[in-house]
Amino acid sequence: MNDDPTAAATAQAAAPTATTSKRRRGLMGLGGVAILGGVVYGGYWFLSARHYQSTDDAYVDGDLVQITSEVPGTVISLTADDTQDVRREQILLELDPADAQIAMSNADARLAGAVREVRARFATAEQLRAQIGEREIQLKRAQDDYGRRSNLLLDGAVSSEELSHTQDNIAQIRASLIEAREQLKATTVQIDGTSVETHPQVLAAEAAVRDAALALRRTQISAPLAGVVARRSVQVGQRVAPGTPLMAVVPLDDVWVDANFKEVQLKDMRVGQPVEVRSDVYGRSVKYHGKLVGLSAGSGSAFALLPAQNASGNWIKIVQRVPVRIALDPRELKSHPLRVGLSTTVSVDIRDTSGALIATQVRSEPIPVQASLGNDPGVEARIAHILAANRGAHAAGTIAAR
């Protein structure tokens, strides 16, 4: 077989050229794809992405309402435990009420005694007025007798000794009258301008009854708001002191998200901007809608237990993060409850920059006010009954100064 040397040389020269051309086309295609991807991403960034700021450094937060005792006592009943859902005003635990009941009985007795003592002072004032009137009459009679006897002294009808006794009687009655008037002044000072019901001593005794009733009611500790019990540390039989943390109640229907954005992301953030939140516990299938309600007054490091002091030693710039609070839709929270501390991913729509930079009101609905234990109609009825039972059929009226 005869081989053509020229054809072989031509084939060998054409092989590298074909490989180079194929590589060139591949690189051009790859470059085209990169350029197309850059154009697509640029368009996406220009039309959409640049209007959002997102972070995954975000966590669910909420109120941790501490349950403490306001009076000392021994726990005799425990009706709530960790993870339990409780409603507002539900009894959580009960302290031994024996001491408070004894104090209540003592307060009732002191109020009854105060009413009777004040009544006695009013009666004493009336008695002293009667004595003063009687002694004024006696003094006038003695003075008239002295006048008649002094006219008869010159005629010898009355002895000088008898006239001297009459003078002594006048002096004695006058001294007794002065004493009665001073006693009336002292008594009037204690009751002047008051009645049995408005006397300070009775009012103080009424306050003691209310205080004792309040202490008795405080032996039953109830939930100040609805939520889930957490961090229970109290046990039955434990002696607790006022202010000791016993458990906590977390209202899961009013949690929020604290998202820690970099300082370079805060330029266009404003109060009221819409936010989308996804939680790791539910994945991307569940999306929460909320709004930005406030930006923290400082970065996380500024409020740390040991804040960094850049003026000491070498300094390295670190991008700071600022907590941003995000309120969530209560209806979505009810459908998919969140727990405090869960991780979330947050995206803020920053297109509308007309909102405020500093929030004036973070909560749209304030935390419900705990019902006051004061002004109890039952206690007021108890006080009125004690007053009626001890002031007599005819209560003394207001005593004017005389």
TIFIKE-212025 format. One record per residue (C-alpha): residue number from 1; residue in one letter; x, y negated, z. Coordinates in steps of 0.05 Angstrom, whole numbers. Layout:
% residues N
+-----+------+--------+--------+--------+
! pos ! code !      u !      v !      w !
+-----+------+--------+--------+--------+
! NUM !    a !      X !      Y !      Z !
...
+-----+------+--------+--------+--------+
This chain:
% residues 402
+-----+------+--------+--------+--------+
! pos ! code !      u !      v !      w !
+-----+------+--------+--------+--------+
!   1 !    m !      0 !      0 !      0 !
!   2 !    n !     27 !    -68 !    -20 !
!   3 !    d !     18 !   -126 !     31 !
!   4 !    d !     13 !   -199 !     10 !
!   5 !    p !     62 !   -239 !     54 !
!   6 !    t !     28 !   -305 !     36 !
!   7 !    a !    -42 !   -283 !     58 !
!   8 !    a !    -15 !   -257 !    124 !
!   9 !    a !     19 !   -323 !    138 !
!  10 !    t !    -44 !   -361 !    121 !
!  11 !    a !    -86 !   -318 !    168 !
!  12 !    q !    -37 !   -328 !    225 !
!  13 !    a !    -38 !   -404 !    216 !
!  14 !    a !   -114 !   -406 !    213 !
!  15 !    a !   -125 !   -367 !    279 !
!  16 !    p !    -98 !   -422 !    326 !
!  17 !    t !   -137 !   -474 !    288 !
!  18 !    a !   -203 !   -437 !    299 !
!  19 !    t !   -189 !   -427 !    373 !
!  20 !    t !   -172 !   -501 !    382 !
!  21 !    s !   -235 !   -522 !    346 !
!  22 !    k !   -278 !   -476 !    389 !
!  23 !    r !   -245 !   -503 !    453 !
!  24 !    r !   -256 !   -574 !    429 !
!  25 !    r !   -330 !   -561 !    416 !
!  26 !    g !   -337 !   -530 !    485 !
!  27 !    l !   -304 !   -590 !    519 !
!  28 !    m !   -346 !   -638 !    479 !
!  29 !    g !   -409 !   -599 !    500 !
!  30 !    l !   -388 !   -599 !    572 !
!  31 !    g !   -373 !   -673 !    568 !
!  32 !    g !   -440 !   -685 !    537 !
!  33 !    v !   -474 !   -647 !    592 !
!  34 !    a !   -436 !   -687 !    645 !
!  35 !    i !   -454 !   -752 !    611 !
!  36 !    l !   -527 !   -731 !    605 !
!  37 !    g !   -527 !   -711 !    678 !
!  38 !    g !   -496 !   -778 !    697 !
!  39 !    v !   -549 !   -814 !    656 !
!  40 !    v !   -605 !   -774 !    686 !
!  41 !    y !   -579 !   -784 !    757 !
!  42 !    g !   -567 !   -858 !    742 !
!  43 !    g !   -638 !   -865 !    718 !
!  44 !    y !   -664 !   -826 !    779 !
!  45 !    w !   -623 !   -869 !    826 !
!  46 !    f !   -644 !   -934 !    792 !
!  47 !    l !   -718 !   -917 !    788 !
!  48 !    s !   -726 !   -879 !    854 !
!  49 !    a !   -667 !   -858 !    897 !
!  50 !    r !   -642 !   -928 !    911 !
!  51 !    h !   -709 !   -945 !    943 !
!  52 !    y !   -700 !   -892 !    998 !
!  53 !    q !   -653 !   -882 !   1056 !
!  54 !    s !   -650 !   -813 !   1087 !
!  55 !    t !   -614 !   -776 !   1142 !
!  56 !    d !   -617 !   -708 !   1175 !
!  57 !    d !   -589 !   -736 !   1240 !
!  58 !    a !   -660 !   -743 !   1268 !
!  59 !    y !   -695 !   -710 !   1326 !
!  60 !    v !   -764 !   -707 !   1356 !
!  61 !    d !   -772 !   -747 !   1421 !
!  62 !    g !   -830 !   -761 !   1468 !
!  63 !    d !   -851 !   -784 !   1537 !
!  64 !    l !   -827 !   -740 !   1594 !
!  65 !    v !   -876 !   -759 !   1649 !
!  66 !    q !   -847 !   -740 !   1717 !
!  67 !    i !   -896 !   -712 !   1768 !
!  68 !    t !   -875 !   -731 !   1839 !
!  69 !    s !   -908 !   -732 !   1907 !
!  70 !    e !   -925 !   -798 !   1940 !
!  71 !    v !   -933 !   -767 !   2009 !
!  72 !    p !   -893 !   -714 !   2046 !
!  73 !    g !   -924 !   -645 !   2054 !
!  74 !    t !   -920 !   -570 !   2043 !
!  75 !    v !   -943 !   -541 !   1977 !
!  76 !    i !  -1001 !   -493 !   1990 !
!  77 !    s !  -1028 !   -485 !   1919 !
!  78 !    l !   -996 !   -487 !   1849 !
!  79 !    t !  -1043 !   -486 !   1790 !
!  80 !    a !   -998 !   -504 !   1731 !
!  81 !    d !   -934 !   -475 !   1703 !
!  82 !    d !   -885 !   -486 !   1646 !
!  83 !    t !   -912 !   -484 !   1575 !
!  84 !    q !   -983 !   -493 !   1601 !
!  85 !    d !  -1028 !   -544 !   1567 !
!  86 !    v !  -1063 !   -588 !   1618 !
!  87 !    r !  -1116 !   -641 !   1611 !
!  88 !    r !  -1117 !   -709 !   1642 !
!  89 !    e !  -1137 !   -710 !   1717 !
!  90 !    q !  -1128 !   -635 !   1722 !
!  91 !    i !  -1102 !   -613 !   1790 !
!  92 !    l !  -1030 !   -589 !   1784 !
!  93 !    l !  -1013 !   -573 !   1856 !
!  94 !    e !  -1040 !   -585 !   1927 !
!  95 !    l !  -1004 !   -603 !   1991 !
!  96 !    d !  -1027 !   -582 !   2061 !
!  97 !    p !  -1080 !   -634 !   2080 !
!  98 !    a !  -1081 !   -620 !   2155 !
!  99 !    d !  -1037 !   -679 !   2175 !
! 100 !    a !  -1075 !   -726 !   2129 !
! 101 !    q !  -1142 !   -703 !   2156 !
! 102 !    i !  -1120 !   -717 !   2228 !
! 103 !    a !  -1094 !   -786 !   2208 !
! 104 !    m !  -1162 !   -798 !   2175 !
! 105 !    s !  -1199 !   -781 !   2239 !
! 106 !    n !  -1154 !   -827 !   2279 !
! 107 !    a !  -1166 !   -883 !   2230 !
! 108 !    d !  -1241 !   -874 !   2236 !
! 109 !    a !  -1237 !   -876 !   2311 !
! 110 !    r !  -1194 !   -939 !   2310 !
! 111 !    l !  -1243 !   -973 !   2265 !
! 112 !    a !  -1301 !   -956 !   2310 !
! 113 !    g !  -1262 !   -980 !   2371 !
! 114 !    a !  -1243 !  -1045 !   2335 !
! 115 !    v !  -1316 !  -1060 !   2319 !
! 116 !    r !  -1337 !  -1049 !   2391 !
! 117 !    e !  -1279 !  -1091 !   2418 !
! 118 !    v !  -1297 !  -1149 !   2372 !
! 119 !    r !  -1370 !  -1142 !   2393 !
! 120 !    a !  -1347 !  -1147 !   2465 !
! 121 !    r !  -1309 !  -1212 !   2449 !
! 122 !    f !  -1371 !  -1242 !   2419 !
! 123 !    a !  -1411 !  -1221 !   2480 !
! 124 !    t !  -1358 !  -1250 !   2526 !
! 125 !    a !  -1363 !  -1316 !   2489 !
! 126 !    e !  -1438 !  -1318 !   2500 !
! 127 !    q !  -1429 !  -1300 !   2573 !
! 128 !    l !  -1379 !  -1356 !   2583 !
! 129 !    r !  -1426 !  -1406 !   2551 !
! 130 !    a !  -1480 !  -1385 !   2599 !
! 131 !    q !  -1432 !  -1392 !   2658 !
! 132 !    i !  -1412 !  -1461 !   2634 !
! 133 !    g !  -1484 !  -1483 !   2629 !
! 134 !    e !  -1499 !  -1456 !   2699 !
! 135 !    r !  -1438 !  -1490 !   2730 !
! 136 !    e !  -1454 !  -1556 !   2696 !
! 137 !    i !  -1522 !  -1553 !   2730 !
! 138 !    q !  -1490 !  -1536 !   2796 !
! 139 !    l !  -1441 !  -1593 !   2789 !
! 140 !    k !  -1497 !  -1642 !   2774 !
! 141 !    r !  -1536 !  -1617 !   2834 !
! 142 !    a !  -1475 !  -1624 !   2879 !
! 143 !    q !  -1461 !  -1694 !   2854 !
! 144 !    d !  -1533 !  -1715 !   2867 !
! 145 !    d !  -1529 !  -1685 !   2937 !
! 146 !    y !  -1466 !  -1723 !   2950 !
! 147 !    g !  -1498 !  -1788 !   2927 !
! 148 !    r !  -1558 !  -1780 !   2973 !
! 149 !    r !  -1514 !  -1760 !   3033 !
! 150 !    s !  -1467 !  -1819 !   3023 !
! 151 !    n !  -1526 !  -1867 !   3029 !
! 152 !    l !  -1548 !  -1834 !   3094 !
! 153 !    l !  -1479 !  -1836 !   3125 !
! 154 !    l !  -1486 !  -1909 !   3148 !
! 155 !    d !  -1552 !  -1893 !   3182 !
! 156 !    g !  -1520 !  -1835 !   3220 !
! 157 !    a !  -1568 !  -1784 !   3189 !
! 158 !    v !  -1510 !  -1746 !   3158 !
! 159 !    s !  -1444 !  -1731 !   3191 !
! 160 !    s !  -1378 !  -1746 !   3157 !
! 161 !    e !  -1360 !  -1672 !   3162 !
! 162 !    e !  -1421 !  -1652 !   3122 !
! 163 !    l !  -1405 !  -1705 !   3070 !
! 164 !    s !  -1334 !  -1678 !   3065 !
! 165 !    h !  -1361 !  -1608 !   3053 !
! 166 !    t !  -1403 !  -1635 !   2997 !
! 167 !    q !  -1342 !  -1666 !   2964 !
! 168 !    d !  -1305 !  -1600 !   2971 !
! 169 !    n !  -1363 !  -1564 !   2938 !
! 170 !    i !  -1361 !  -1613 !   2879 !
! 171 !    a !  -1287 !  -1601 !   2870 !
! 172 !    q !  -1295 !  -1526 !   2872 !
! 173 !    i !  -1352 !  -1526 !   2821 !
! 174 !    r !  -1312 !  -1573 !   2776 !
! 175 !    a !  -1251 !  -1527 !   2779 !
! 176 !    s !  -1295 !  -1467 !   2764 !
! 177 !    l !  -1326 !  -1504 !   2705 !
! 178 !    i !  -1257 !  -1522 !   2677 !
! 179 !    e !  -1235 !  -1449 !   2684 !
! 180 !    a !  -1297 !  -1424 !   2646 !
! 181 !    r !  -1286 !  -1474 !   2590 !
! 182 !    e !  -1213 !  -1453 !   2582 !
! 183 !    q !  -1234 !  -1380 !   2580 !
! 184 !    l !  -1285 !  -1397 !   2527 !
! 185 !    k !  -1231 !  -1433 !   2486 !
! 186 !    a !  -1186 !  -1371 !   2490 !
! 187 !    t !  -1243 !  -1325 !   2469 !
! 188 !    t !  -1267 !  -1372 !   2414 !
! 189 !    v !  -1197 !  -1375 !   2384 !
! 190 !    q !  -1201 !  -1299 !   2374 !
! 191 !    i !  -1269 !  -1300 !   2340 !
! 192 !    d !  -1277 !  -1370 !   2312 !
! 193 !    g !  -1302 !  -1371 !   2240 !
! 194 !    t !  -1312 !  -1296 !   2235 !
! 195 !    s !  -1365 !  -1243 !   2244 !
! 196 !    v !  -1357 !  -1171 !   2265 !
! 197 !    e !  -1348 !  -1150 !   2193 !
! 198 !    t !  -1298 !  -1205 !   2175 !
! 199 !    h !  -1256 !  -1204 !   2239 !
! 200 !    p !  -1182 !  -1192 !   2224 !
! 201 !    q !  -1178 !  -1135 !   2274 !
! 202 !    v !  -1236 !  -1099 !   2240 !
! 203 !    l !  -1207 !  -1114 !   2171 !
! 204 !    a !  -1140 !  -1084 !   2192 !
! 205 !    a !  -1176 !  -1022 !   2218 !
! 206 !    e !  -1213 !  -1016 !   2152 !
! 207 !    a !  -1147 !  -1020 !   2114 !
! 208 !    a !  -1121 !   -965 !   2159 !
! 209 !    v !  -1181 !   -922 !   2140 !
! 210 !    r !  -1168 !   -935 !   2066 !
! 211 !    d !  -1094 !   -919 !   2075 !
! 212 !    a !  -1111 !   -853 !   2110 !
! 213 !    a !  -1162 !   -835 !   2056 !
! 214 !    l !  -1110 !   -851 !   2002 !
! 215 !    a !  -1059 !   -806 !   2036 !
! 216 !    l !  -1111 !   -751 !   2040 !
! 217 !    r !  -1128 !   -756 !   1966 !
! 218 !    r !  -1054 !   -756 !   1948 !
! 219 !    t !  -1048 !   -686 !   1976 !
! 220 !    q !  -1078 !   -664 !   1910 !
! 221 !    i !  -1031 !   -682 !   1853 !
! 222 !    s !  -1063 !   -686 !   1785 !
! 223 !    a !  -1038 !   -696 !   1714 !
! 224 !    p !  -1035 !   -770 !   1695 !
! 225 !    l !  -1046 !   -753 !   1622 !
! 226 !    a !  -1058 !   -693 !   1577 !
! 227 !    g !   -997 !   -653 !   1554 !
! 228 !    v !   -955 !   -591 !   1565 !
! 229 !    v !   -921 !   -575 !   1631 !
! 230 !    a !   -845 !   -571 !   1630 !
! 231 !    r !   -787 !   -568 !   1679 !
! 232 !    r !   -828 !   -542 !   1738 !
! 233 !    s !   -782 !   -537 !   1799 !
! 234 !    v !   -831 !   -535 !   1857 !
! 235 !    q !   -852 !   -471 !   1892 !
! 236 !    v !   -910 !   -453 !   1938 !
! 237 !    g !   -888 !   -462 !   2011 !
! 238 !    q !   -837 !   -515 !   1993 !
! 239 !    r !   -834 !   -578 !   2036 !
! 240 !    v !   -831 !   -638 !   1989 !
! 241 !    a !   -812 !   -709 !   2004 !
! 242 !    p !   -841 !   -771 !   1969 !
! 243 !    g !   -808 !   -783 !   1902 !
! 244 !    t !   -782 !   -712 !   1893 !
! 245 !    p !   -790 !   -690 !   1820 !
! 246 !    l !   -836 !   -630 !   1819 !
! 247 !    m !   -850 !   -620 !   1745 !
! 248 !    a !   -860 !   -659 !   1681 !
! 249 !    v !   -917 !   -667 !   1631 !
! 250 !    v !   -900 !   -679 !   1558 !
! 251 !    p !   -957 !   -707 !   1514 !
! 252 !    l !   -943 !   -671 !   1449 !
! 253 !    d !   -998 !   -708 !   1413 !
! 254 !    d !   -958 !   -772 !   1418 !
! 255 !    v !   -886 !   -754 !   1401 !
! 256 !    w !   -843 !   -793 !   1353 !
! 257 !    v !   -777 !   -785 !   1314 !
! 258 !    d !   -712 !   -820 !   1331 !
! 259 !    a !   -671 !   -821 !   1266 !
! 260 !    n !   -598 !   -842 !   1272 !
! 261 !    f !   -581 !   -881 !   1208 !
! 262 !    k !   -512 !   -906 !   1190 !
! 263 !    e !   -503 !   -980 !   1197 !
! 264 !    v !   -494 !   -987 !   1121 !
! 265 !    q !   -564 !   -960 !   1111 !
! 266 !    l !   -600 !  -1012 !   1154 !
! 267 !    k !   -596 !  -1072 !   1108 !
! 268 !    d !   -666 !  -1066 !   1078 !
! 269 !    m !   -701 !  -1029 !   1135 !
! 270 !    r !   -761 !  -1065 !   1162 !
! 271 !    v !   -816 !  -1050 !   1212 !
! 272 !    g !   -877 !  -1019 !   1179 !
! 273 !    q !   -842 !   -984 !   1121 !
! 274 !    p !   -871 !   -915 !   1104 !
! 275 !    v !   -831 !   -853 !   1123 !
! 276 !    e !   -832 !   -780 !   1104 !
! 277 !    v !   -809 !   -729 !   1155 !
! 278 !    r !   -795 !   -655 !   1149 !
! 279 !    s !   -781 !   -611 !   1209 !
! 280 !    d !   -734 !   -551 !   1209 !
! 281 !    v !   -785 !   -511 !   1249 !
! 282 !    y !   -836 !   -512 !   1191 !
! 283 !    g !   -788 !   -521 !   1133 !
! 284 !    r !   -802 !   -561 !   1070 !
! 285 !    s !   -873 !   -535 !   1064 !
! 286 !    v !   -898 !   -583 !   1118 !
! 287 !    k !   -889 !   -658 !   1108 !
! 288 !    y !   -906 !   -711 !   1160 !
! 289 !    h !   -923 !   -782 !   1143 !
! 290 !    g !   -906 !   -839 !   1189 !
! 291 !    k !   -880 !   -910 !   1192 !
! 292 !    l !   -819 !   -945 !   1219 !
! 293 !    v !   -839 !   -979 !   1283 !
! 294 !    g !   -773 !  -1005 !   1310 !
! 295 !    l !   -697 !  -1007 !   1307 !
! 296 !    s !   -655 !   -998 !   1369 !
! 297 !    a !   -621 !  -1058 !   1401 !
! 298 !    g !   -553 !  -1026 !   1394 !
! 299 !    s !   -515 !   -966 !   1367 !
! 300 !    g !   -513 !   -900 !   1402 !
! 301 !    s !   -441 !   -911 !   1425 !
! 302 !    a !   -459 !   -978 !   1456 !
! 303 !    f !   -509 !   -944 !   1502 !
! 304 !    a !   -467 !   -883 !   1517 !
! 305 !    l !   -449 !   -865 !   1588 !
! 306 !    l !   -376 !   -882 !   1572 !
! 307 !    p !   -378 !   -932 !   1515 !
! 308 !    a !   -316 !   -937 !   1471 !
! 309 !    q !   -269 !   -994 !   1487 !
! 310 !    n !   -236 !  -1013 !   1422 !
! 311 !    a !   -191 !  -1065 !   1455 !
! 312 !    s !   -150 !  -1011 !   1488 !
! 313 !    g !    -99 !   -970 !   1450 !
! 314 !    n !   -100 !   -956 !   1375 !
! 315 !    w !   -164 !   -972 !   1338 !
! 316 !    i !   -197 !   -931 !   1283 !
! 317 !    k !   -259 !   -956 !   1250 !
! 318 !    i !   -318 !   -907 !   1256 !
! 319 !    v !   -384 !   -918 !   1221 !
! 320 !    q !   -436 !   -929 !   1275 !
! 321 !    r !   -506 !   -901 !   1276 !
! 322 !    v !   -567 !   -938 !   1302 !
! 323 !    p !   -629 !   -902 !   1327 !
! 324 !    v !   -692 !   -919 !   1288 !
! 325 !    r !   -760 !   -900 !   1317 !
! 326 !    i !   -812 !   -870 !   1271 !
! 327 !    a !   -885 !   -860 !   1291 !
! 328 !    l !   -921 !   -800 !   1263 !
! 329 !    d !   -993 !   -788 !   1241 !
! 330 !    p !  -1031 !   -760 !   1301 !
! 331 !    r !  -1075 !   -717 !   1256 !
! 332 !    e !  -1014 !   -683 !   1225 !
! 333 !    l !   -984 !   -673 !   1294 !
! 334 !    k !  -1048 !   -639 !   1316 !
! 335 !    s !  -1045 !   -592 !   1256 !
! 336 !    h !   -971 !   -577 !   1264 !
! 337 !    p !   -948 !   -593 !   1335 !
! 338 !    l !   -875 !   -613 !   1346 !
! 339 !    r !   -832 !   -602 !   1407 !
! 340 !    v !   -784 !   -652 !   1437 !
! 341 !    g !   -713 !   -643 !   1411 !
! 342 !    l !   -729 !   -609 !   1345 !
! 343 !    s !   -687 !   -627 !   1284 !
! 344 !    t !   -719 !   -665 !   1227 !
! 345 !    t !   -701 !   -696 !   1160 !
! 346 !    v !   -724 !   -767 !   1149 !
! 347 !    s !   -733 !   -809 !   1087 !
! 348 !    v !   -752 !   -883 !   1092 !
! 349 !    d !   -783 !   -921 !   1033 !
! 350 !    i !   -747 !   -988 !   1035 !
! 351 !    r !   -780 !  -1021 !    975 !
! 352 !    d !   -825 !  -1066 !   1017 !
! 353 !    t !   -779 !  -1113 !   1056 !
! 354 !    s !   -833 !  -1160 !   1080 !
! 355 !    g !   -837 !  -1130 !   1150 !
! 356 !    a !   -803 !  -1156 !   1213 !
! 357 !    l !   -732 !  -1139 !   1232 !
! 358 !    i !   -750 !  -1135 !   1306 !
! 359 !    a !   -812 !  -1099 !   1330 !
! 360 !    t !   -862 !  -1137 !   1373 !
! 361 !    q !   -904 !  -1075 !   1391 !
! 362 !    v !   -879 !  -1004 !   1383 !
! 363 !    r !   -939 !   -966 !   1410 !
! 364 !    s !  -1004 !   -976 !   1372 !
! 365 !    e !  -1039 !   -942 !   1431 !
! 366 !    p !  -1010 !   -951 !   1500 !
! 367 !    i !  -1000 !   -893 !   1548 !
! 368 !    p !  -1067 !   -883 !   1585 !
! 369 !    v !  -1068 !   -916 !   1652 !
! 370 !    q !  -1070 !   -867 !   1709 !
! 371 !    a !  -1135 !   -873 !   1749 !
! 372 !    s !  -1123 !   -912 !   1813 !
! 373 !    l !  -1137 !   -877 !   1878 !
! 374 !    g !  -1158 !   -942 !   1910 !
! 375 !    n !  -1228 !   -973 !   1910 !
! 376 !    d !  -1260 !   -905 !   1924 !
! 377 !    p !  -1336 !   -914 !   1932 !
! 378 !    g !  -1337 !   -855 !   1980 !
! 379 !    v !  -1287 !   -889 !   2026 !
! 380 !    e !  -1325 !   -955 !   2024 !
! 381 !    a !  -1390 !   -918 !   2042 !
! 382 !    r !  -1353 !   -885 !   2100 !
! 383 !    i !  -1329 !   -952 !   2126 !
! 384 !    a !  -1399 !   -983 !   2120 !
! 385 !    h !  -1427 !   -924 !   2159 !
! 386 !    i !  -1377 !   -934 !   2216 !
! 387 !    l !  -1392 !  -1008 !   2218 !
! 388 !    a !  -1466 !   -997 !   2221 !
! 389 !    a !  -1460 !   -944 !   2275 !
! 390 !    n !  -1418 !   -987 !   2321 !
! 391 !    r !  -1440 !  -1059 !   2313 !
! 392 !    g !  -1507 !  -1050 !   2347 !
! 393 !    a !  -1577 !  -1069 !   2325 !
! 394 !    h !  -1561 !  -1143 !   2323 !
! 395 !    a !  -1493 !  -1160 !   2295 !
! 396 !    a !  -1461 !  -1223 !   2321 !
! 397 !    g !  -1462 !  -1280 !   2273 !
! 398 !    t !  -1409 !  -1330 !   2256 !
! 399 !    i !  -1383 !  -1366 !   2318 !
! 400 !    a !  -1370 !  -1439 !   2310 !
! 401 !    a !  -1319 !  -1475 !   2353 !
! 402 !    r !  -1348 !  -1513 !   2410 !
+-----+------+--------+--------+--------+
